[in-house]
Amino acid sequence: MGLVKLNITDFRNIKHVSMQPGVGVNIILGENGSGKSSVLEAIHYLGLGRSFRTHLTSRVVKHGEKDFILFSQCQQRLNDEQITTIGLKKSKNSDTELKIAGQKAERLAELPGILPLQLIHPESFTLLSSGPKLRRQFVDWGVFHMEPSFFATWAKLTRLLKQRNAILKSGKRYAELAYWDKEFAVQGTIIAQMRRRYLEQLNPIIKSALADFLPEYEFDIRYHQGWDSDIELAELLKQNFMRDQQLGYTSLGPQKADIRIRANGVPAHDILSRGQLKLAVCAMRLSQGLFLSQHSNKRCTFLIDDFSSELDDSKRKLLAQYLIESKAQVFVTAIEKSQVTALLIEGCKMFHVEHGKLIEF
């Protein structure tokens, strides 16, 4: 289901907004600067603990206020009437208070498991045009939801990587690294196996969606785990010790993983236009949401900021068709109703935002 209720206070230009979203399509209309994207940004905070527009909390807190407060009621699983509440308060200096089901929570990392989100916005093309970090995050989103042990393993790996890099910078001999390398290799190999297993299942769904959105191209998707798969990671770490010590960081491992996508044999970012890159990202993110619903009792909530951006009428209709057929909860922003006619189905809810105030109509 996703969100049942949403309250937003002192967030961007919003003083206070309360909404009860529908189970399916929710359309939010408004002029540029009205606050419609801020509603999606608030939902993104509740699902991931961060903004998709800025890294600075001070820019999100309403001018003249000390902090913002978000509250939601979420239905986590299909066919489950149990409601989970999320309360999030962040100050301009980034102090955070988080409550889940009325109880104080220590980690923002608990949020994605409650409200799985996929975001598509005007800058989504960077998933394919920028470095591998965003693509690792793309994969890890799916692995997190499908592999119960993923987060604990990933957290342990992150600690080991920091420890290894600290030793490399200290100039100590390899003997000081032997223990850390063994542990790092074990956890890193587990992460790589989880990622590969997930992508092997997801790739056919992505390719099918890509064929719908960009039929003029043939796509190839390959996973690179971050080191030569023919050699044990522990052995490679030992072989590369001197090089890593000179660099001051670990040059091999799952932290260097990537998924490489080619269109007609050429790296996608080199041959596709910005609009085509966005379509490819739409296909990828929609596929993840579909896969989640097919292989778990969870449903993904989709956030689509500026629905018509970079898309012609036929592609808008195709994106709308995918969203409707997913039976997911969807939040879409647009300036005019004419831009979202393909989403105007029975049961959809429409809202209008003006000067930070939201009304349902």
LOVEX-973678 format. One record per residue (C-alpha): x, y, z; residue in one letter; residue number from 1. Coordinates in pm, 1 decimal, always signed. Layout:
<sites>
SITE        x        y        z residu num
SITE        X        Y        Z      A NUM
...
</sites>
This chain:
<sites>
SITE        x        y        z residu num
SITE     +0.0     +0.0     +0.0      M   1
SITE   +255.3   +262.7   +107.6      G   2
SITE   +147.3   +594.7   +257.0      L   3
SITE   -191.8   +621.1   +425.3      V   4
SITE   -141.2   +967.0   +575.0      K   5
SITE   +122.2  +1238.1   +538.8      L   6
SITE   +179.7  +1551.9   +748.4      N   7
SITE   +444.8  +1808.3   +651.8      I   8
SITE   +542.7  +2100.2   +877.0      T   9
SITE   +794.6  +2381.9   +813.3      D  10
SITE   +940.2  +2211.5   +508.3      F  11
SITE  +1067.7  +2434.7   +224.8      R  12
SITE   +782.1  +2682.1   +156.6      N  13
SITE   +524.2  +2459.6   +328.2      I  14
SITE   +403.4  +2577.8   +668.7      K  15
SITE   +172.9  +2282.0   +725.0      H  16
SITE    +15.6  +2030.0   +489.5      V  17
SITE   -187.3  +1719.0   +564.7      S  18
SITE   -291.8  +1471.6   +298.0      M  19
SITE   -446.9  +1127.3   +272.6      Q  20
SITE   -310.8   +971.5    -45.8      P  21
SITE   -495.3   +716.4   -252.4      G  22
SITE   -377.9   +358.2   -287.0      V  23
SITE   -296.4   +409.7   -655.5      G  24
SITE   -220.8   +720.1   -859.5      V  25
SITE   -183.8  +1054.3   -680.9      N  26
SITE   -138.5  +1358.6   -904.3      I  27
SITE     -0.4  +1682.0   -758.9      I  28
SITE    -42.7  +1989.0   -980.6      L  29
SITE   +106.6  +2334.2   -935.5      G  30
SITE   +318.0  +2606.0  -1090.3      E  31
SITE   +695.6  +2600.0  -1065.3      N  32
SITE   +797.7  +2697.0   -712.8      G  33
SITE   +453.2  +2621.1   -569.4      S  34
SITE   +576.4  +2339.4   -345.3      G  35
SITE   +461.5  +2032.6   -538.2      K  36
SITE   +812.6  +1885.5   -563.3      S  37
SITE   +858.4  +1954.5   -192.2      S  38
SITE   +578.5  +1706.9   -118.1      V  39
SITE   +774.1  +1436.6   -302.9      L  40
SITE  +1092.5  +1546.1   -128.7      E  41
SITE   +922.1  +1504.4   +210.4      A  42
SITE   +810.2  +1152.3   +117.0      I  43
SITE  +1165.9  +1077.5     +3.7      H  44
SITE  +1291.2  +1184.5   +347.8      Y  45
SITE  +1047.2   +943.8   +513.6      L  46
SITE  +1159.4   +656.4   +292.3      G  47
SITE  +1534.0   +714.7   +278.2      L  48
SITE  +1615.2   +973.7   +542.2      G  49
SITE  +1754.5  +1225.5   +294.1      R  50
SITE  +1659.1  +1472.4    +22.8      S  51
SITE  +1701.0  +1407.7   -349.0      F  52
SITE  +1749.6  +1781.3   -410.1      R  53
SITE  +2016.7  +1891.4   -160.6      T  54
SITE  +2260.7  +1762.6    +99.8      H  55
SITE  +2201.8  +2064.7   +322.7      L  56
SITE  +1921.0  +2036.9   +576.5      T  57
SITE  +1937.7  +2414.0   +628.7      S  58
SITE  +1797.2  +2461.1   +278.2      R  59
SITE  +1501.3  +2235.4   +350.2      V  60
SITE  +1385.2  +2389.7   +678.8      V  61
SITE  +1134.0  +2668.9   +614.5      K  62
SITE  +1283.2  +3017.6   +637.8      H  63
SITE  +1255.6  +3154.2   +989.5      G  64
SITE  +1205.5  +2811.7  +1151.2      E  65
SITE  +1451.6  +2592.3  +1341.8      K  66
SITE  +1347.5  +2249.6  +1213.6      D  67
SITE  +1102.0  +2057.8   +999.5      F  68
SITE   +870.0  +1779.1  +1111.7      I  69
SITE   +734.8  +1496.4   +896.7      L  70
SITE   +480.8  +1235.9  +1004.2      F  71
SITE   +333.9   +945.7   +812.2      S  72
SITE   +121.4   +639.4   +853.6      Q  73
SITE   +237.1   +351.7   +634.7      C  74
SITE    +94.8    +14.5   +546.8      Q  75
SITE   +405.0   -195.5   +500.3      Q  76
SITE   +279.0   -515.1   +342.5      R  77
SITE     +9.2   -629.8   +107.3      L  78
SITE   -308.0   -767.1   +262.7      N  79
SITE   -194.5   -640.4   +601.9      D  80
SITE   -402.6   -378.8   +779.0      E  81
SITE   -131.4   -301.7  +1034.5      Q  82
SITE    -22.7    +62.0  +1022.5      I  83
SITE   +332.5   +175.2  +1103.7      T  84
SITE   +395.2   +538.3  +1193.9      T  85
SITE   +709.0   +733.2  +1109.4      I  86
SITE   +796.8  +1064.6  +1272.0      G  87
SITE  +1104.5  +1256.3  +1156.8      L  88
SITE  +1233.3  +1588.5  +1290.0      K  89
SITE  +1548.6  +1751.4  +1156.1      K  90
SITE  +1699.0  +2082.9  +1258.8      S  91
SITE  +1903.2  +2321.7  +1047.1      K  92
SITE  +2223.2  +2184.0  +1200.5      N  93
SITE  +2110.7  +1832.1  +1094.9      S  94
SITE  +2022.0  +1709.4  +1446.0      D  95
SITE  +1774.4  +1428.0  +1390.1      T  96
SITE  +1492.4  +1274.9  +1590.4      E  97
SITE  +1333.6   +963.0  +1445.3      L  98
SITE  +1044.2   +762.6  +1582.8      K  99
SITE   +909.3   +444.7  +1428.2      I 100
SITE   +583.3   +303.7  +1563.1      A 101
SITE   +609.7   +554.6  +1847.2      G 102
SITE   +950.6   +429.3  +1958.1      Q 103
SITE  +1274.6   +623.0  +1927.6      K 104
SITE  +1491.3   +483.2  +1648.4      A 105
SITE  +1866.0   +532.1  +1626.0      E 106
SITE  +1929.3   +470.4  +1257.3      R 107
SITE  +1779.0   +628.4   +946.2      L 108
SITE  +1874.4   +301.4   +776.1      A 109
SITE  +1558.3   +149.9   +925.8      E 110
SITE  +1338.2   +361.7   +697.0      L 111
SITE  +1381.4   +186.9   +357.4      P 112
SITE  +1242.7   -138.1   +494.6      G 113
SITE   +919.6    +37.6   +593.3      I 114
SITE   +858.0   +248.1   +283.0      L 115
SITE  +1031.1   +115.2    -32.6      P 116
SITE  +1064.4   +405.2   -277.3      L 117
SITE  +1170.7   +454.3   -636.1      Q 118
SITE  +1232.9   +807.5   -762.3      L 119
SITE  +1226.0   +933.9  -1120.8      I 120
SITE  +1300.8  +1304.4  -1168.7      H 121
SITE  +1458.3  +1536.8  -1428.5      P 122
SITE  +1812.6  +1444.6  -1319.4      E 123
SITE  +1751.8  +1068.2  -1323.7      S 124
SITE  +1965.5  +1029.0  -1635.8      F 125
SITE  +2273.0  +1065.1  -1411.2      T 126
SITE  +2223.4   +702.3  -1305.3      L 127
SITE  +2376.1   +610.6  -1642.0      L 128
SITE  +2586.3   +917.8  -1718.7      S 129
SITE  +2773.9   +956.6  -1388.5      S 130
SITE  +3016.2   +731.2  -1201.3      G 131
SITE  +2944.3   +382.1  -1064.6      P 132
SITE  +2838.7   +491.4   -713.7      K 133
SITE  +2477.1   +557.5   -818.3      L 134
SITE  +2459.6   +226.0  -1001.9      R 135
SITE  +2587.1    +39.7   -695.0      R 136
SITE  +2316.0   +212.7   -492.7      Q 137
SITE  +2062.5   +105.1   -755.7      F 138
SITE  +2164.3   -259.5   -719.0      V 139
SITE  +2193.4   -245.7   -341.3      D 140
SITE  +1838.9   -106.3   -309.6      W 141
SITE  +1708.6   -428.5   -458.6      G 142
SITE  +1945.9   -658.7   -271.5      V 143
SITE  +1850.6   -488.3    +57.0      F 144
SITE  +1484.2   -574.6     +3.2      H 145
SITE  +1548.2   -931.6   -114.4      M 146
SITE  +1834.5  -1050.0   +109.5      E 147
SITE  +1761.8  -1019.6   +485.8      P 148
SITE  +2130.7  -1041.7   +577.8      S 149
SITE  +2247.3   -781.9   +326.1      F 150
SITE  +2247.5   -471.3   +545.0      F 151
SITE  +2440.7   -630.5   +832.6      A 152
SITE  +2697.2   -770.0   +587.4      T 153
SITE  +2726.6   -438.3   +404.5      W 154
SITE  +2770.3   -247.0   +733.4      A 155
SITE  +3045.0   -485.9   +843.6      K 156
SITE  +3216.8   -454.2   +506.1      L 157
SITE  +3205.3    -74.1   +531.2      T 158
SITE  +3374.1    -82.2   +872.5      R 159
SITE  +3641.7   -321.0   +744.7      L 160
SITE  +3709.6    -99.3   +443.6      L 161
SITE  +3759.3   +206.2   +666.1      K 162
SITE  +3995.9     +9.2   +888.4      Q 163
SITE  +4194.1   -121.0   +591.1      R 164
SITE  +4227.4   +224.4   +437.0      N 165
SITE  +4343.8   +368.1   +769.3      A 166
SITE  +4618.5   +105.1   +791.9      I 167
SITE  +4721.5   +171.5   +430.5      L 168
SITE  +4762.1   +541.9   +506.3      K 169
SITE  +4960.7   +469.2   +822.3      S 170
SITE  +5243.2   +311.5   +621.9      G 171
SITE  +5246.7    -12.4   +821.7      K 172
SITE  +5368.4   -344.1   +682.3      R 173
SITE  +5136.5   -594.5   +513.7      Y 174
SITE  +5143.3   -815.5   +823.5      A 175
SITE  +4926.9   -551.2   +991.8      E 176
SITE  +4667.2   -598.0   +716.4      L 177
SITE  +4654.9   -976.5   +691.3      A 178
SITE  +4365.8  -1021.6   +936.6      Y 179
SITE  +4162.6   -732.6   +792.7      W 180
SITE  +4216.7   -857.2   +438.5      D 181
SITE  +4087.6  -1201.5   +525.2      K 182
SITE  +3769.9  -1060.8   +680.7      E 183
SITE  +3726.0   -802.2   +406.6      F 184
SITE  +3757.1  -1069.2   +137.8      A 185
SITE  +3498.1  -1292.7   +306.8      V 186
SITE  +3239.2  -1016.8   +346.8      Q 187
SITE  +3318.1   -865.0     +7.7      G 188
SITE  +3267.2  -1196.5   -168.4      T 189
SITE  +2931.4  -1243.9     +4.7      I 190
SITE  +2817.0   -897.1   -108.2      I 191
SITE  +2930.9   -966.7   -464.8      A 192
SITE  +2740.6  -1295.8   -470.9      Q 193
SITE  +2422.9  -1129.0   -343.1      M 194
SITE  +2447.8   -856.1   -606.9      R 195
SITE  +2512.1  -1103.0   -887.7      R 196
SITE  +2224.5  -1327.1   -780.8      R 197
SITE  +1985.8  -1031.8   -771.6      Y 198
SITE  +2091.3   -892.4  -1109.7      L 199
SITE  +2066.2  -1231.1  -1278.3      E 200
SITE  +1698.1  -1233.7  -1182.7      Q 201
SITE  +1633.8   -864.5  -1252.3      L 202
SITE  +1806.8   -833.2  -1590.9      N 203
SITE  +1537.9  -1010.0  -1800.4      P 204
SITE  +1274.4   -773.8  -1657.6      I 205
SITE  +1490.1   -467.4  -1730.0      I 206
SITE  +1562.1   -583.3  -2085.6      K 207
SITE  +1191.4   -636.3  -2151.2      S 208
SITE  +1111.6   -284.8  -2027.2      A 209
SITE  +1399.7   -135.2  -2227.5      L 210
SITE  +1263.5   -304.0  -2540.0      A 211
SITE   +930.4   -128.5  -2478.0      D 212
SITE  +1074.5   +215.2  -2403.6      F 213
SITE  +1362.3   +213.6  -2655.2      L 214
SITE  +1285.8    -53.1  -2919.3      P 215
SITE  +1540.2    +95.6  -3162.0      E 216
SITE  +1828.1    -27.7  -2944.1      Y 217
SITE  +1952.9   -365.8  -2831.1      E 218
SITE  +2080.8   -352.7  -2474.4      F 219
SITE  +2345.7   -552.2  -2294.1      D 220
SITE  +2370.8   -534.4  -1913.1      I 221
SITE  +2673.4   -674.3  -1734.6      R 222
SITE  +2776.8   -681.2  -1371.1      Y 223
SITE  +3139.2   -612.9  -1275.6      H 224
SITE  +3204.4   -712.5   -917.1      Q 225
SITE  +3504.7   -485.7   -863.7      G 226
SITE  +3786.0   -737.8   -911.9      W 227
SITE  +3888.3  -1020.8  -1144.7      D 228
SITE  +3637.2  -1298.2  -1076.8      S 229
SITE  +3895.2  -1562.9  -1170.3      D 230
SITE  +4114.1  -1475.3   -869.9      I 231
SITE  +4028.1  -1481.5   -499.8      E 232
SITE  +3982.2  -1133.5   -355.5      L 233
SITE  +4216.2  -1205.2    -62.9      A 234
SITE  +4497.0  -1293.9   -303.9      E 235
SITE  +4441.7   -979.8   -512.2      L 236
SITE  +4443.6   -760.6   -202.6      L 237
SITE  +4781.4   -904.4   -107.3      K 238
SITE  +4920.0   -860.7   -459.3      Q 239
SITE  +4803.6   -498.2   -472.9      N 240
SITE  +4922.5   -399.3   -125.7      F 241
SITE  +5210.2   -176.9   -241.5      M 242
SITE  +4992.5     -1.5   -500.0      R 243
SITE  +4710.3    +50.7   -251.6      D 244
SITE  +4954.3   +185.1     +4.8      Q 245
SITE  +5079.0   +441.9   -246.1      Q 246
SITE  +4722.0   +537.1   -333.8      L 247
SITE  +4611.0   +545.6    +28.7      G 248
SITE  +4293.9   +347.9    -37.7      Y 249
SITE  +4170.8     +4.0   -145.1      T 250
SITE  +4157.3    -12.9   -524.9      S 251
SITE  +3984.2   -351.6   -556.4      L 252
SITE  +3671.8   -494.3   -398.7      G 253
SITE  +3292.2   -465.0   -397.0      P 254
SITE  +3319.1    -89.5   -332.4      Q 255
SITE  +3439.8    -67.5   -694.5      K 256
SITE  +3155.2   -270.6   -845.3      A 257
SITE  +2951.4   -141.7  -1139.5      D 258
SITE  +2681.2   -241.2  -1383.2      I 259
SITE  +2773.5   -152.1  -1739.1      R 260
SITE  +2494.9    -96.2  -1987.0      I 261
SITE  +2556.2    -86.5  -2360.1      R 262
SITE  +2313.5    +11.4  -2636.0      A 263
SITE  +2391.4   -141.5  -2976.1      N 264
SITE  +2735.6   -229.6  -2843.9      G 265
SITE  +2818.1   +124.9  -2727.0      V 266
SITE  +2815.2   +250.8  -2365.2      P 267
SITE  +2461.7   +381.5  -2315.2      A 268
SITE  +2572.3   +725.1  -2195.6      H 269
SITE  +2775.3   +773.1  -2516.3      D 270
SITE  +2496.2   +697.1  -2764.2      I 271
SITE  +2167.4   +787.6  -2595.8      L 272
SITE  +2030.3  +1140.2  -2574.7      S 273
SITE  +1939.7  +1288.1  -2237.7      R 274
SITE  +1573.5  +1203.9  -2298.3      G 275
SITE  +1661.2   +847.6  -2399.8      Q 276
SITE  +1878.5   +808.6  -2091.0      L 277
SITE  +1580.9   +910.3  -1877.9      K 278
SITE  +1365.6   +649.8  -2055.7      L 279
SITE  +1629.1   +384.8  -1986.2      A 280
SITE  +1635.0   +482.1  -1618.6      V 281
SITE  +1253.7   +470.4  -1610.1      C 282
SITE  +1273.1   +114.4  -1743.1      A 283
SITE  +1530.8    +18.4  -1480.5      M 284
SITE  +1348.4   +165.6  -1181.9      R 285
SITE  +1006.7    +41.1  -1289.0      L 286
SITE  +1158.9   -305.7  -1330.2      S 287
SITE  +1292.1   -297.5   -974.9      Q 288
SITE   +949.9   -207.0   -839.2      G 289
SITE   +785.5   -483.0  -1043.2      L 290
SITE  +1045.2   -737.2   -929.0      F 291
SITE   +989.4   -642.0   -564.8      L 292
SITE   +614.4   -698.4   -588.9      S 293
SITE   +663.8  -1029.5   -772.6      Q 294
SITE   +910.0  -1173.2   -521.7      H 295
SITE   +787.2  -1036.2   -189.5      S 296
SITE   +471.9   -917.3    -18.1      N 297
SITE   +592.8   -557.3    -44.7      K 298
SITE   +490.1   -291.5   -291.8      R 299
SITE   +712.1    -10.4   -409.8      C 300
SITE   +593.4   +351.2   -396.0      T 301
SITE   +693.5   +552.0   -704.0      F 302
SITE   +776.5   +922.6   -693.9      L 303
SITE   +770.9  +1086.6  -1038.4      I 304
SITE   +877.8  +1450.5  -1026.5      D 305
SITE   +789.5  +1653.5  -1337.7      D 306
SITE   +614.3  +1369.7  -1519.8      F 307
SITE   +636.9  +1516.5  -1869.6      S 308
SITE  +1002.1  +1626.2  -1856.4      S 309
SITE  +1201.6  +1498.4  -2159.0      E 310
SITE   +911.2  +1272.7  -2268.9      L 311
SITE   +693.7  +1302.3  -2578.5      D 312
SITE   +326.2  +1208.9  -2570.5      D 313
SITE   +377.4   +843.5  -2669.6      S 314
SITE   +640.7   +787.8  -2400.8      K 315
SITE   +423.5   +956.7  -2138.0      R 316
SITE   +146.3   +713.1  -2224.2      K 317
SITE   +386.8   +419.2  -2202.5      L 318
SITE   +522.2   +533.0  -1864.4      L 319
SITE   +166.1   +585.4  -1740.4      A 320
SITE    +70.1   +236.7  -1858.1      Q 321
SITE   +359.9    +80.0  -1667.6      Y 322
SITE   +275.5   +272.5  -1352.3      L 323
SITE    -93.3   +182.9  -1367.4      I 324
SITE    -29.0   -185.3  -1440.0      E 325
SITE   +217.7   -204.8  -1150.6      S 326
SITE    -76.3   -144.2   -912.6      K 327
SITE   +171.9    +49.0   -701.0      A 328
SITE   +112.9   +369.6   -512.3      Q 329
SITE   +232.7   +654.8   -732.6      V 330
SITE   +293.6  +1024.0   -664.2      F 331
SITE   +329.7  +1236.6   -978.4      V 332
SITE   +392.8  +1609.7  -1011.9      T 333
SITE   +305.4  +1822.4  -1313.6      A 334
SITE   +225.9  +2183.1  -1395.5      I 335
SITE    -91.4  +2117.0  -1592.3      E 336
SITE   -355.9  +1845.8  -1594.7      K 337
SITE   -306.9  +1804.4  -1970.2      S 338
SITE    +42.1  +1664.7  -1904.9      Q 339
SITE    -93.3  +1367.3  -1706.6      V 340
SITE   -410.5  +1272.2  -1896.6      T 341
SITE   -283.0   +914.6  -1938.8      A 342
SITE   -287.8   +876.9  -1559.2      L 343
SITE   -643.5  +1002.7  -1509.1      L 344
SITE   -796.7   +667.5  -1427.9      I 345
SITE  -1081.8   +575.0  -1197.6      E 346
SITE   -972.9   +600.7   -835.3      G 347
SITE   -685.8   +841.5   -890.8      C 348
SITE   -656.9  +1134.1   -651.6      K 349
SITE   -569.8  +1487.9   -756.3      M 350
SITE   -417.5  +1762.2   -545.0      F 351
SITE   -324.3  +2121.7   -617.8      H 352
SITE    -39.8  +2309.5   -451.2      V 353
SITE    -15.3  +2687.5   -447.5      E 354
SITE   +215.4  +2895.5   -229.0      H 355
SITE   +289.9  +2591.6    -11.9      G 356
SITE    -76.7  +2507.7    +49.2      K 357
SITE   -229.0  +2181.1    -72.7      L 358
SITE   -592.3  +2104.0   -148.8      I 359
SITE   -757.9  +1790.3   -286.5      E 360
SITE  -1002.3  +1823.0   -572.5      F 361
</sites>
